[in-house]
């Protein structure tokens, strides 16, 4: 779920999560304790990641920041 250009929660997300271009921030606890997410791809529009945003994501094995098209 987003609020404006901030991703605030991913509690219903599973598997590979691709964050849309235009999102500029990942809120604190956005992925917190979500063991269903296995990978996350962020666009280069993201300029801020909150503390504990990815804490306890036990099954995440890949994290990627997409730098171009």
Secondary structure in CASP SS format (residue, H / E / C, confidence):
PFRMAT SS
TARGET T0000
AUTHOR 0000-0000-0000
METHOD secondary structure of the structure
MODEL  1
X C 1.00
X E 1.00
X E 1.00
X C 1.00
X C 1.00
X E 1.00
X E 1.00
X C 1.00
X C 1.00
X C 1.00
X C 1.00
X C 1.00
X C 1.00
X C 1.00
X E 1.00
X E 1.00
X E 1.00
X E 1.00
X C 1.00
X C 1.00
X C 1.00
X C 1.00
X C 1.00
X C 1.00
X E 1.00
X E 1.00
X C 1.00
X C 1.00
X C 1.00
X C 1.00
X C 1.00
X C 1.00
X C 1.00
X C 1.00
X C 1.00
X C 1.00
X E 1.00
X E 1.00
X E 1.00
X E 1.00
X E 1.00
X E 1.00
X E 1.00
X C 1.00
X C 1.00
X C 1.00
X C 1.00
X E 1.00
X E 1.00
X C 1.00
X C 1.00
X C 1.00
X C 1.00
X C 1.00
X C 1.00
X C 1.00
X C 1.00
X C 1.00
X C 1.00
X C 1.00
X C 1.00
X E 1.00
X E 1.00
X E 1.00
X E 1.00
X E 1.00
X C 1.00
X C 1.00
X C 1.00
END
